[in-house]
């Protein structure tokens, strides 16, 4: 007989949904993962995993399937302007072997697929959209697009920034439109990057080179929308010439150039969006359904990973004392547990983007003072790095060794 009753139903089969399914499986919850679309198509993007997220993947058995394809980030260098001051976050003892790792999204998806393949407590439903159905006694029903129904004690919305489930729950969001767009591509370059991430703050927004395996880097270039459209219209030779001129003019802060090739480019608008709460009746929001932030620090998915680890801890504690994991009390606990971390990272990335994108004298003087403090006072740099790891507010058990 086909199973229709679960502890947890996860709606959305992207990185967030698959990671949550693997985390719940590691804690022996009966879960169903509902994927609306196949994730088999190639995804050329990369994700920066900090060491807290890497530790979580170790603990749930997924890291072993991706570590051979992961590029360690040994250092992160940040430069203000075409020839301004710089700060370096060299590997700190708090993090062990590296600041984190850079992994292709398709590698992460494949690793999670292998992890879930051996997970007897997780069922995957492919190609079916899900909508909230009837509220049952101690359960919530989901209606699938294929005509079937199932129910669970708790529904987890991992269905993206435009989450239909969030809308169905009537949860409002606060949105900030940066009027910027991000241009991404994979770059081949002549020299070894030595595992160093590089970010330069330019008047239009930050540009980052994220180290990948081999002599390749992933580009993330933020520009005002009109400029981004113009840059996207350039042919590859003109694009490479502009990139080299704009980013490396005036100093030798990064030695990976000259660039020798560029992959197909893509672009997307930049907005931050924070849900007013992360829980509703027998439902919680996870990942982009709960929050999106400016990508300048590369911490969006690590914030999602902390959602997953915190939620898993709350559900485990509830089950251990025989309580209803879908009760409103535990949903409220999840919102409270995540609120400070989400807001702290939103404010940090929002204000850094505004500060370093400004050409006015006051912000320019302030950011130079900040950069100088980071060089002079190692603990300032350590504090920045610890916040990026999520360690300042404490880490859930899944993220500890």
Steps between C-alpha positions, in 0.01 A plus 500: 500500500631845403605710799308827550578598862833661596665686783615776263411595142760710314368701205782591260784282379781754455811524717296604805239224467749223431729612782209513746389152392851363560522673838164361614597156373815514712271551801259221395197711415251358250501763227372549147682726252273644231684623191306705251773494232784262424842611621676290238574800275854638525546784748824686430481719810719448806424537869739614773467272801644633825649255748182486709307382195777258404484351850124455464551315171760280672255421779219400261728289278497718186848655514672174410326513162609856415836565670707374206341768282520784756748787481631616837493875557823572686468876511261780407642833386282810485606822325324837500484659156735484202810561713382534857588333834453128547434252778581130510320229701770238519402157630427527869536226761127518576421350161767232466615425147330784307239775504280267301464324167363589158292225336302482175127490571462191282765325715308586819174377345665174389655448845165553671340262252747229600439572867122482462518188285596300807259681731213263580312768695468743205257459209543718189208601280608634160327746271209595726407847621348511847234723655362518851192287551280437801622547854455162669521402866871538579590498128503720191389365165676576172330470163737395221464603136483132403170469690641321803497624859726446798530648846768579754540640848708783355531656153833662407482758220826482305333629186707810431485878525155512335373223727139401420471345845607823668236685301237240592586552868454877463853576622614846387857591408715812515689557175798716406564550129868590452446604138803289425557181305759228546697368202638149541739294286785251531841644411816322389817685596873470441622474859409289801258662748657308794156461655464874557162666463518859379242777528535859388243766588438725201270807475224294334528206739737218597675265261618162632713216370422176679770230464401177328700186437776543244582844359141614500300750702131575525419865431231692689488859374240739641402805295207741474234338283554723195877443506450126545279490189769683302774268623291193419461630142879501442669218311744283695816689394354838594364358825841359600676826410255705707523263795880508500510878464239573766614250759879493475576855398732671747645218709600133505272396785405172329739294290272246331474693170522542214173327417514257213136396457150564631197273516148603406395793716177531695342779700227546760359800692602551862239532771492425870182354645424405860180324607322666794490160672631155417207292622129447440254227598703176476735668252845661507697692238855392417765660278397742226134467600602664830777737390719619216792738556753690292757249368812712559622278786398172335311397814146441372508121503693486827214694657263236359720224643462655846121501451517128432729417791298710747168352386638147528612569858156635595314205348736250660459657845119494460495136393731396782243612759201367306365836384323583174774621263247703299356693791486878491738520796781333308429708190531815709823363650643461149413861410660626821810284452564630148388862518819658643737316264294585191464867591866532596620366166243704307608822673870419455475428127254784437711761675830375355354522149377854563821610669739360240289601200487867603728760340433765767788619719350391835439134407837485320681621812307260723569192287870583482504521879325161520748343258793645697354370828472154350868506408619650826278307742489126419200449727291731282567272204432199720163646600400551136598144418322354803177676404528355149525156662195570718709423807441827686142400586577133567464202270240219498621149582505387135769762433728396783769237487 
